[in-house]
Amino acid sequence: MVAPKTIFVTGVNGHIGNHIVRDLLEHGYKVIGSVRDLNDPLKVDHVRQHAIDLGCENNLQLVEGDVLDADGWTEKIKGCDALFHTATVYSNSKDAEIILDTANKGTSHLLTAAKEANISRVIYTSSIAAVGSLPKGREKNEDDWQTLRSSPYTVAKTESERLAWMLAKKHQLDLRVINPGGVLGGGFVKPTPSVDYFPDAIAGKFPAAPKIPIPVVHVRDVAIAHRRAFEVEEAEGRFIVAPHKNKTIADVCRTIREIYPNTKSPRYAIPRSLMFIVVFQDWLMGMFGAQRRMTRKAVKGYFKGDANISSQKATEVLGIEWESFETCIKDTVEAFNSEP
């Protein structure tokens, strides 16, 4: 009998990370996952629950580690069959230095450790933010790279993926990169920027929704893409996973209302010419402590491009059958509705 392969996954407490853990356990893998604090129930309980639900607690081990620390990673990942590096700071509000350091230093520390631990295959979680939305009107694919510097997160994902490719070449690593779009679906402990506007939409806190481009993917499909990128021998390079292209925030809100007619989610889109009102309202709410989402710089960047993104390579090479757009919306709404 062949022993199950062991995958090391960083950032397993995150929205993508914990779904990767479940998918790997469901498919017979052993998983060693890292979190920054093993004593924080918000970082470990939901991850361990996957193994409990599946009856395979012996196949999951959690270890403590901060990707900002260079030391100790080689020993942690030694003996594993692959490294899945998902740990990042997905935020539009945290300090730019923290976002950039976590992305770049974390990438350097983990890929260097992979070389030292003789792990050749690395599956790396990047983002559609590193692919970009330009030029407008043309379908973007894996050959495209972000050229805008609209937010620290966009800069971090672009710089860190380029660094990953440079280190892979230097260390002769078999690097395969996953570039997800806006990741919807439940199973998060802390809402990410891809979903954190859902409660306001459901409650009708804005009368019309902006036509901000957002290609969408279900978190389960993102997890599957990581596993398949490891399993499929001929897989190579980048894989965009954003099957629901040419969508906008307005499309998301309208679909919420169609599936859940009792919500107050806006049916209508706000014209681009009136976006200055949204920016002003966002600024005003920020004065009272609310998180700013619609700064003038951010909005300007959103409308320079579009969400015309191709996921054909992931569909064909990784063999993914995508969850529907409606399922993406429904599972996200249900996640918020189930909160205590």
N, C-alpha and C positions, 0 to 999 in steps of 0.2 A: 504494500500500500504506500502510495506516494504521500509524504508529509505535506501539509498545507503550506503555501508560501506565506511569508510574513512581510507586511507592508508597514513602513513607518510613516505616520501622517502627522504633520505639524498643524497646530491650530484647530484641534478637533472639536473645540467648544463652539466654533463659528457656525453660521448658517450652512455654508457649503461643507465645512469640515465634518460636522456630525452626521450629515447625510452620506458622505463618503464612507464613514465608519460603518454605518448600517448596511450600505450596499455591499461593502467588502465582506462583512460578516455573513450576510445573506448568501454570498457566493463562495463560502467555505474558506476564506482567508483568515489568517491571524493578523491582528492589528496591534501595533504599539503606537499610542497617540500621545502627543505632548500638549500640555496646557501650562500657563504661567503659574497657576496656584492650585495645587491639588486639594487644598483645604477650603476652596471656594465652591459651595454646592452649585452655584450658577454656571460654573465651568466644567463640572464633572458629572453631576447627577443625570442630566438628560443623555449624556454620552453612554454612561454605564447602563442606562435603562434600555438602550438598544440591545445590548448583550443579554440582559435579563429577559426581555421580550422574546428573543430568538433562542433562548436556552443554550447560549454558548459563552458563558461568562469566562471560561478558561481561555477563550480566544482573544480576549481584550485585556491589554495592559496599558495603564496610563502612567506617564512619567512627567516630572516637572521640568520645565525649561523655558527660558526667555530667549527668543531669537536675536535679541540685541546683545546677548552675551556670546562671546566667541568660544569660550571654553566648554568642554564636556560633550559637545554634539557628536563627535566621532565615536565615542564610547557608547552613547545612547543608541545610535543607529547601526552599529556594527552587527553583522550577522543577518541583517534584513535583506530581502530580495529586491526592494525598491524603496525609493523615497518619494512621497507625495508632499510637496511643500505648498500648503495653503495659507499659512499664517500671514496675516496682514492687518492693517488698520483701515477698515472701510468706513470712512467718515468724511463729511464735508465741513465739519465744525471743529475738529480737534486741531491742536497745534501742528502747523505745517512740518516742523522739525521732527515731531514724533512720527508722523505719517511717512515722511521721506526716509528717516533712519530705519524704521521697522521694515520698509520695503527693501531698501538697498543693503543695509548691514545684514538683515536676515537672509537675503538671497546669497550674499557672499559667504556668510558663516555656514549655511546649510549645504551649499554646493561644494564648498571646500571640504566639509566633513564627509560628503558623499565620496569624493575622490579618495580621501584618507581611509575610509572604511571599505573601499573597493566595491561600492555600489555604483553600477554603471548607468542604470535606467532611473531617470528622474522625471516625474510628472509634476509640472509646475503650473500653479493657478495664477494666471494673469487676468486680463479683463478686456472687454471691448474698448475700454478707455485707452488701451495701448494700440488699438487698431485705428480708432478715430472715425469721424463722421464726414470727412472730406475726401474727394470733392463731392459737392452736393449734386444729386441727380444721377450718379453712377453707383452701381452695386460695388460695395467694398468687400475685399476678400483677405486672405491671409498674407498677401503681399503688401498690404497697406499698413502704414504706421501713423500714429497720432502726430500731428504737427502743431496743435493748439496747446497752450499752457494755461488753461482756464481755471484750474484748481490744483491744490497740492496733491490730491488723490490722483488726478489725471497725470500729473508730472511723475509721481511716484511709480505708478503702474508702468508707464512708458520707460522710464529710466531703469527700473528694476528688471523688466523683461529683457531689455537690451543687455544689461549686465549679465543676466542668466545665460544668454546666448554666447556672450564673450567668455564666460567662465566654462561653459560646456565645451567650447572649442579648445580652451587652454587645458582643461582637465580630461579631455576626450570622453565626455559623458554623453550618453544617449538621452538627450533632452527632448521631451514632448510637452508642448504648452497648450493649456486650455484657456480660451478667451471667452468667458461668458458675457452675455448681455445683461439686462436688468433681471436679476434672479428673484422670481416670485415663488410662492408656495409657503407652506407652514413649516413647523419644526425649528423655529428660531427662539432663542431666549431673549435676545435684545434685537428689536427691529433694525434692519439696515436701511440706508438711504433709498434702496430699491423698493421698500415697502412701507416706510414710516409715515407716508402721507395718507395711507389707506384709512386710518381712523377719522382724520379730518374730512376726507371725501365722503365716507359713510355718514358722518354726522351733518354733512352739508355746510361745512364751515367756509366753503368758497362757492359762490353761485355759478361760476363757469370755470372750466378747466383749461389750462394752457396747452397748446399744441406742441409741447416739448417732445422731441423725438426720443423714443426708448424702445429698442429691440428687446424682446422678452423671451425668457426661457424658464422652465420649471426647475426647481432645485434638484429634484430627483434625476432629471436628465443631465444636469451638470455632474452629479455624482457618477452616473453611469459612464459619462464621457471620460472621466478620469480613469475608471477601471478599464474601459475598453482601450484607452490609449496605452495602458500598460500591457494588456493582453494581446493586442493585434501586432504581430511582429513587423508588418510592413508600415505601420503607423510612423509618421515622422513629421517634424516641424510643428507648426501652429494649427490649432483647430478652433474655429469660431463656433460657439454654441449659442445661437440666438435665432431660433427658427421662426419666431413671430416678428418679422421685420416690418418696417414702415408703419410701426405703431407709435402712438403718442400718449402722453398722460391723459389727454382728453378721451382717447379710445378706451383706456383702462377704466376711467371713471364712468363712461357711458355703459361699458359692459357690466360694471358693478351694479348699476341701476337696472339693467335689463335682467340680470340674474336674480337680483334682490330688489324688487319694485318698492318694498317698504323702506328702503334706505333713502337718504336725501342726496346721494351722490349726483353730481351735476350731469345733466344730459347734454349741455351745450359747451362748445369750445369758445374761449375768449380770443378775439381777433388779435393778431400780432400787434396791430397799431395801438391796442389798449393795454399792452403788457406793462406800460409804465405805471399803471394803477396797481398791478400785482406787485411790482417792485416796491412801490411806496407802502402798500399794505404790509409787505414783508418787513420793511424797515421799521414801520410803526410797531408791529408786534415784537420785533427785536428789542425795541426800547423798553418793553415790559418783560423781557427775559426769555421770549420764545426763540427757538432755534431758527437762524436765518437760512432760507433755502433759495431765495430768488434775488440774489444781489444783481445789480446792473451788469457787472462783469460776467457773472454766470449765465444770465439770460442771453446776453449778446453771443456768448460762446455756443449755447444750445442751438440757436437759430442759424448759425453759420453752415451747419451740415444737416444730415438727415439720418434716418434709421434704416437705410437701404443696405442691408448687410447679408452676405451669403453664408449659409451654414451647410452648403452642398458637400464640402469635403468631409465634415463630421458625419453627415448622413450616409455618405457612400463608404468611407473608409472605416468608421467606427460602428456603422450599422445601427444607428439610433433611430427608434420610432418615437417621435416627439409627442409629449403630452399636449393636448389642445390648449389654445389661448384661454378658452373658457375655464378649463381645469386650473390653469395658472391663477386666474382671478378667484375662482371659487375657493381653492385651498388657502389662499392668502386671507380672504375675508373670514373664513371659518377659523383660522388661527387667532385672529383678533377677537372674534365672537366667543371663543372658548376661554379667553383670559378671565381669571377670577375677578 
